[in-house]
Amino acid sequence: MAPPAKIAVGSLVWVEDPDVSWIDGEVLEVNGEEIKISCTNEKTVVANASSVYPKDAEAPSCGVDDMTKLAYLHEPGVLQNLCSRYEMNEIYTYTGGILIAVNPFRRLPHLYDNHMMEKYKGIALGELSPHPFAVADSSYRQMINEGISQSILVSGESGAGKTESTKMLMRYLAFMGGRAATEGRSVEQKVLESNPVLEAFGNAKTVRNNNSSRFGKFVELQFDSRGRISGAAIRTYLLERSRVCQVSDPERNYHCFYLLCAAPPEVVDRYKLGNPRTFHYLNQSNCYDLDGVDDSKEYMVTRSAMDVVGISNDEQEAIFRVVAAVLHLGNIEFVKGKETDSSEPKDDKSWFHLRTAAELFMCDATALEDSLCKRVIVTRDETITKSLDPDSAALSRDALAKIVYSLLFDWIVNKINSSIGQDADSKFLIGVLDIYGFESFKINRCLTGMPFVFIILESRGLVLAVNCMVTMCV
Ligand SMILES: Nc1ncnc2c1ncn2[C@@H]1O[C@H](COP(=O)(O)OP(=O)(O)OP(=O)(O)O)[C@@H](O)[C@H]1O
């Protein structure tokens, strides 16, 4: 990279702009720290030298496929390059070993077919156009040639395309790692087929993304000494528990709640469900339906995906019983009880939901009422039971809903893992980390408002990178 050019009269520069983030122009005057610029939007602005960056007049209009080739690797230069490429339908760009993906918001099947996978096989990173297959191929080859386990970190804001990119990486690794069939279905097939189940219970509509993953996912593909996939494990973390009892417009709660309410009538009757608008955990937002998604069909799709990943019919029934119980739990309201600072279910409706939740949880209704309306404090000498006022009882109801839902999610992940099968003797592994999407409405939206994903190939330092990112997100 060339050293930053001195900004002088006549230089071409980028300057910050409140509307389009960065605008280019020509320097008219330089007065110490103040720079007067004639911008290409025909405005003349005076800016501080710290917010003015040199523009490379010789940069190709179609951009470069590796941004380390840019004369200036500063924010406006990078964004301009991504923008020029995006306009030419080139959604992938490298910055050295990092792949940047800009969400195309439309299907591009020709980019991901088998022919493309064949094309990237054994080709060094940078020889062909930037692509997730190239990153996956490079990680696979490094693992085989150097005998070192690899990690691929996928990061970006919510809706940027991390999950889609992760699926591409997994598909390519499955293609390279071959078919290690266990009981008819290969490990990699099972990993890919677990996506609809995880999405039904861990994804929700957010402002940015109709199918936003509300949990982090680390998929570990285990390989034998011949480079064949011999096992896999899915590790999830940081499920957004608060969403179970708190949703704001125009978002939705987890998909599973809506698809269960749209299940065949006999299922809806069995769980005493009905219109999602009648449930407190769903009606805090006015959004119930998703464009182009039929929840009743999604229910059937989820049931068959559960069959495929080895969740038995009885287990599926138990899972949906818990989902329905959580909805009933949310409809229990509390009023002041007879004793001071105590509470009890508000009316017949609340009693109905309490009894139904208890029935579905297969527990005693009085025990459930006590667990919501009372707190047990255990000291060294005695056990004290304290009554809760109505507000505290509602908080304890929400806490129970959140913990039950997150335990259910963990149970489903464990079940999927035992069905996929682990290889305790695996020689190497490739881990793909789809890190939890953050939502940034002020930053990362420059020039075209493009959301992008970073795909980073790593053989060391993953833990450090994750720690830094988690710290940044917190
Ligand atoms: N490569 C791609 N090709 C086609 N469409 C894409 C691609 N990447 C993303 N999309 C579109 O963008 C939507 C959001 O992408 P995705 O779910 O992968 O985002 P995400 O970064 O995982 O978001 P979150 O963090 O909220 O889960 C997808 O449902 C899809 O419609």
PDBQT file of the ligand as one rigid body, heavy atoms in Angstrom, charges set to zero:
ROOT
HETATM    1  N1  LIG A 501     -25.423 -15.301  -0.900  1.00  0.00    +0.000 N 
HETATM    2  C1  LIG A 501     -26.726 -15.028  -0.862  1.00  0.00    +0.000 A 
HETATM    3  N2  LIG A 501     -27.496 -15.296  -1.937  1.00  0.00    +0.000 NA
HETATM    4  C2  LIG A 501     -28.816 -15.021  -1.926  1.00  0.00    +0.000 A 
HETATM    5  N3  LIG A 501     -29.468 -14.454  -0.895  1.00  0.00    +0.000 NA
HETATM    6  C3  LIG A 501     -28.766 -14.169   0.201  1.00  0.00    +0.000 A 
HETATM    7  C4  LIG A 501     -27.349 -14.434   0.294  1.00  0.00    +0.000 A 
HETATM    8  N4  LIG A 501     -26.921 -14.035   1.502  1.00  0.00    +0.000 NA
HETATM    9  C5  LIG A 501     -28.013 -13.568   2.143  1.00  0.00    +0.000 A 
HETATM   10  N5  LIG A 501     -29.114 -13.642   1.376  1.00  0.00    +0.000 N 
HETATM   11  C6  LIG A 501     -30.500 -13.190   1.730  1.00  0.00    +0.000 C 
HETATM   12  O1  LIG A 501     -30.454 -12.424   2.926  1.00  0.00    +0.000 OA
HETATM   13  C7  LIG A 501     -31.255 -13.022   3.952  1.00  0.00    +0.000 C 
HETATM   14  C8  LIG A 501     -30.534 -12.875   5.292  1.00  0.00    +0.000 C 
HETATM   15  O2  LIG A 501     -29.360 -13.668   5.269  1.00  0.00    +0.000 OA
HETATM   16  P1  LIG A 501     -28.879 -14.513   6.537  1.00  0.00    +0.000 P 
HETATM   17  O3  LIG A 501     -30.051 -15.124   7.234  1.00  0.00    +0.000 OA
HETATM   18  O4  LIG A 501     -27.784 -15.391   6.084  1.00  0.00    +0.000 OA
HETATM   19  O5  LIG A 501     -28.323 -13.327   7.433  1.00  0.00    +0.000 OA
HETATM   20  P2  LIG A 501     -27.531 -13.440   8.819  1.00  0.00    +0.000 P 
HETATM   21  O6  LIG A 501     -26.323 -12.592   8.675  1.00  0.00    +0.000 OA
HETATM   22  O7  LIG A 501     -27.316 -14.866   9.183  1.00  0.00    +0.000 OA
HETATM   23  O8  LIG A 501     -28.558 -12.726   9.778  1.00  0.00    +0.000 OA
HETATM   24  P3  LIG A 501     -28.803 -12.956  11.358  1.00  0.00    +0.000 P 
HETATM   25  O9  LIG A 501     -27.558 -12.581  12.078  1.00  0.00    +0.000 OA
HETATM   26  O10 LIG A 501     -29.942 -12.010  11.623  1.00  0.00    +0.000 OA
HETATM   27  O11 LIG A 501     -29.189 -14.382  11.503  1.00  0.00    +0.000 OA
HETATM   28  C9  LIG A 501     -31.424 -14.473   3.529  1.00  0.00    +0.000 C 
HETATM   29  O12 LIG A 501     -32.639 -14.999   4.017  1.00  0.00    +0.000 OA
HETATM   30  C10 LIG A 501     -31.417 -14.373   2.019  1.00  0.00    +0.000 C 
HETATM   31  O13 LIG A 501     -32.709 -14.003   1.549  1.00  0.00    +0.000 OA
ENDROOT
TORSDOF 0
